[in-house]
Structure formats: structure tokens, C-alpha cells
């Protein structure tokens, strides 16, 4: 598909001298050429700025922050000056594969109801593996209740929708800004992941922040909002909610019982309020309960004994029916998007 829609690619950079050269070159070598490349140098104190300046490509728009403002404020700066119909995010240590922008813009043009899309990715760094997040809005929305289901540097979205809904990165969050934004988007318009690896996502020592206390403190704010949507008191369930999200091992019977009560409660509340797609949310609950059982150290709790001793027909018949029904729905959606 040929088109000439302008894409604004926004990349904040802070002390990124180690990887930024390859990152920039991955954008400049895209097969899709109609873009502006907005790079925000966020008060770097290393060679980041001098590396950026050596590129003379007229599509680069370098913005210098006088001091380090952080990711949210830097990206919001980029959003304000962006001229493109579509906005793409890119991180200064990641690599976009050559057809990334081309594939995403074609996908969004072919699917006008979809306002935002990500892609699958390959982890690069000390350990290498693939990230294959869910594809459809309903499944994404349900999984977002527990964890982020997008690779941040793979995002592309329609600028018009962000303007209409006055969306931007939350400057009060120093971590998990993308998770917060994506959760909001999932309730406002259709979102999707393209089932194709188009980004190389760098996993280094900084990735440890996802399990750090400071990161989880910010994510807990999002979890509280999720519980409030279901009319559930965060004070009662926040701790077990966090443990289930992080797949922490259940060492005590009380913890397993608490997990069971929590999952039963959120499923019940969602059936009443229908905040999330009911069938898909129930499938996600079943999957989370399976994780709780698998991660349990205490295999003698009544809940686990019941789970492991159920006959296959009792245990899986209803789930299998739902999975078959859901799979056929997904196949129809996939071929419709194609």
C-alpha cells in the first residue's frame, strides 16, 4: 500500500551515548520515508547530544532540555510540536526493524477503527527471547488489569484521538507512564498489537526497575484505580493483587486462600459492572488462578488439592468450550484485519 501520510517519531534521550547511534540509524533506514524524527535530548551530560548532532538528515528535529525533565515531560514536548497524522514512539536504546513504520501505518490505515497499535518484539541484551503480547482489544484490555501488554517503543497512534481525548503522559508518574496511558486508551478506542516482530527491545540492568520498590509504588497507583473501577476497596486487596501480578510464590495457605478470594471477587464484580469484557476477563482470571497454583510452595491447601484432583472433564470442559468459542472469534477478527 502506497501512502504519504506524515509520521512523527518521538524519541527522548538521556545519557544514551552507548546505544543511541544504532537507535537513530534504525529510524533513518526505515523503508517508509515520510516522517519527522523528533529527538528530545533530556539534559544529557555525556556524548548523547554530540552524537545526535553528527546526523544531518533534515527530518531530524532536535529539542534540547536545559535540565533533565524526565520521560513524561520530554515526550509531551514532542507531542506538542508533532505535525504528523500518526505518532510513533521509539526509545534511544532500542532498534526498529526496517519495515516497522511502513507496516504499522499500513495497518492503521487499513483498520480505521483502531487508534493505537504496538508490535511484537525481540529482547536483546544479556538474555534474548521474543515478546508476543495479545493481539485483540478485548484480550489486551483484560491483561492490562494485571500487567502492561505493549512494548513501549513499538507504539504508534493517531494524533487526532490523543488531541480529542486530551491524552498525554502523566507527569506525576516517574515510572510506568506508558502503562497508565495505555490503560486509559484501552477504554477510549480500539487498540491492537501487530503479530509481527518489528522492534528489538534492549534488556539491560535498567530493566531491573520493573520489580523495584519505586516502580511498584507507581504501578500500585494504577492498581488502586483498577480496583476502584470494580467498586472494590483497594486497602483490602492491594497486596494480594500485587503478588498475583508479579507471579510471586505462595508460601502459606492464607496467601492461597486470599488469592482465591480476590480472583473470585474481581470476577464477580466485573460480571455485575461489565467494566471488562466478561468472557475474556473470566479466561484471564482462570489463567491467573492457574499461575497461583503452579507457583504454590504449599501443595496441601484445600484449594490446591481441589484444583489438582479435579478430573480433566470437570476441570477443563467449561474452559475448553470458552477457549474454542474465543479462538473462532479471534480467527474471524484476524482475517477481517488482514
N, C-alpha and C positions, 0 to 999 in steps of 0.2 A: 504494500500500500504506500503510495507516494503522498506526502503532505509537507507543508512548510510552516506548521504551527511553531511559534517560538516557545522554547522550553527554558525556564530559568533554573539553573542548577546552583544550589546554595551549599557552600562548604565552609564551616567555621574551622579555624586552625589555631591551636595554642601549643607552642613549643613542639612542633611536629617535624623537626628537621630530619629525623631518621627515615620517615616513610613518605613525606609529602610529595617528593618528586615523582615517585611511581604513581601516586594517587592522582596528581594533576595530569600526568601523561595518559592515564587510563580514560580520563574525560576528554582530553583533546583528540584522542584517537577514536572516538565514537563514530560509528558508521552514520549516525544521524548528526547532521552538521548545523542545523538551525537552532542554536542555543546561545544563551549568555551564561557565563560562568562567574557567579558572584562568590568571591572568596573573602571571608572576614578574618583578618589577622587580629586575633583577640589578645593584643598586648604581649605577644611573644617576646622572650628575652634571649632566644637562641638564633639560629640562622634561618628560621622559617620565612621571614619577610624577604630576605635576600634571594632565597631560592625561588619564591613566587615571582619576584621582580625580573628574573632572568628570562621568563617566558614573555614573548612579545605578541602573543596571539591577541588580536583586537576584541575577541569575545570575552576576555577576562576583565572583570570589574573588581579591582582590589579596594576593599574598605579597611581602614586601619582604626582599631580601637585604641584610644590613648592609654587605657589600662585594661586589665583583664575583667571582662564583664560576665563571663560565663556563657554556656551554650545557649540558654534560652534567649537572653537579650541579643546575642550575636545573630542567631537565626531570625529572630523577629526583625532585626535591622534589615536582613536580606529580603524578608518577605515584603517589607515596606517599599523597597526600591525595585523589586522584581517586576519585569514587564511582560513576562510570558503568560500564556494561557494555562500552561501546566508548570508546576513546581516540582523539581526533583531534589532529594536530599542526598548528600554524599559526605562521608567522613574523611578526614585528612590522613588516615592510616589504612583506609580500605581501597579496594580496586573494583571498578565497574568493568565488566567484560564488554567487548566492543559493540555488541548489539543491544546492550541494556536499554538505553534511551529509546532506540528505534522500536524495540519490542514493547516497551511499556506505553509509548504514545500511541502505537497502533492498537494496542489492547483497549486503551481508554476511548479512543475514537470509535472503535467497533462496538463498545459497550457504554453508551451514553448514560446509563443509569448508575454506573459505578463512579464514585467520586474520588476514590483513593485505592491505590494498589501497591503491594510490595512484591517481592520475588523470593524464590528460594535462594540459598547461599551456600558457599563452601567456606568452612573455617580454615584460616591459615594461621600459622604460628607454631607453638610448641606441639600442639595436637591438631590433627586435621580430620574433619568429618563434615558431613552435609547437614544443613538445616532445612527441613522440609515442613514448613508450617501449613496449617489447614488452608484450604482454598476459598471456600464459600463464606458469605457473610454470617450465616446463622452459626456455623461451627466456630468461626473466628470470634464472634461475639460471646459465645458461651465459654470458650477457653480464655478469653480476656478477663473473665471473672477471677481466674486463678493466676494467669501469667501472661506476659506480653507475647503476642503471636506474630510479630513482624520483626524483620531485620531493619533497623532504623535507616541505615544507609542505602536501603533498596526502595525507599518510599518515593512515589510520585502521586501528585494530587492536583485537582482542578482549583486554580486560584480563585475562581468565581465563587465556589462553595465556601472557601475559607473567608472570603470577604462578606458573603451573605450572612454567615453564621458568626462572624467576628471571632474566628478561631486564631489562636496563636499559642506559642509555647508559654507555659506558666512560669513566670519569673520568680515565683516564690519557691519553686522546686529546684534544688541544686542537682538532684538525681531523678531518674525515672520520668523526665519531662515528656519523652515520646510515648511512654506507657499511658500517661494521663491524657495526652492529646488523642491518641488512638482510641481510647475508651470512649471519649466524647464523640469522636467521629462515627463510631460504630452504632450510635443511637440516632445519628442525624442523616446519614445517607449510606448507600451501599458501598461496601469495601470488599477487597479480594486480594488474594496472593496468586501471582502467576506461577504455575507449577514448572518452573524452569530456573536453573541456577544462572543468575546474571550478575552476582556480586561475590567478591572474595572478601570475607569479613575477618579482620585480623583479631586474633585472640592472643593477648599478651598478659603481663602481670596486672595491668589495669582492670582486666576482666574480673579479678577477684572482688571488685567493688560490689558486684551484684549480690553477693552473700554477706557483705559487710553490714555492720550495725547502722552506719549512717545511711546507706542505700535503703535498707529495710525500713528505717524510720520514715523516709519519704513515701515508700510504697505502702506503708501502713495507713497513710492518709487516704490513699486511693481505695484500700480495702475497707476502711470505715465508710466511705461513700457508697461502695458496692452493697454493703450490708444495710445501710440506711434506705437504699432503693427498695430493698426487700422488706422494709419495716422490721428489721432485726437490730437489737441492741448491740452495738459494737463492743461494749465493755464485757459482755458475756462470752463472746465467741472469737474475738480478735486473735487471741493467742493460738488457738487450735486452727483457725483459718490460716494463719501464717505458716504453721507447721505442715499443713497439708499442701500449701503452695510450694514449700521448699522441699517436699518429699522427705521430711525428717523421719527417722526411725521411731516407731512407737515402742517404748521400753516398758510401759506399765499398762495394766488393764484399764485403769481410769482414762488414760490417754486414748486408747482404742475406743472405749465407750463414748468418750467425748467427741471423737471424730465421727462416729456413727450418728450421734445425736445432731451434730452440726450439719452433716450432709443431708440427713433426713429433714431437718428444719428448713434449710435453704431450698430444697426441692419442693417441699410443701408450700412454702411462701411464694415460690415462683409459679406454681400451678394456680394459686389464687390470684396473684397480681399480674402474671404473664409479662414480666419485665424482659425476660429472655425467652427465646423460642422453646416451648415446653418440651417437646420430644428430644431435641438436641441437647438441652440442658440436662435432662434426665440421663442421657447417654454419657455426658461428661461426669455427672455425679457417680454413675456406675464405674467409670474408669478411675475416678479418684478413690473410690472405696476399694477397688482392686489394688491400687497402689498402696493404700494404708495396710491392707492385708499382707501384701508382698514384702513391705518394709517392716513388718512387725517382728520384734525380737521375742515377745511373749506369745507363743503359739497356743497357749492354754486358755485364753479368754473365751467365754461362751460365744461372743460374736464371731470370732475367727473359726472356732470349731464348727459353728453352723455354716459358715461360708465354705470351708474346705470339705465338709462332709455331705453337702447337698449333691444329689445325683446330677449328672450333666443335663438331663432333661429339665429338672426343676430349676437348675441354676442358670441355664442359658437359653431356654426356649423363648421366653418373652424378649430377652435381649437380642436373640438372633432374628426374631421377627422384625424388631425395630431396625436392626442393622441392615437387613435386606431391603426393607422399605426405604430407609435413608440412602442406601447405596444407589438404588434405582433413581431416586430424586437427584442425587449428585451427578449421576451419569447424564441425566437429561439437562441439568444446568450446565455441565461442562460442554456438551455438544452445542448447546444454544449459544454459549460464549464464543465457541470456535467460529 
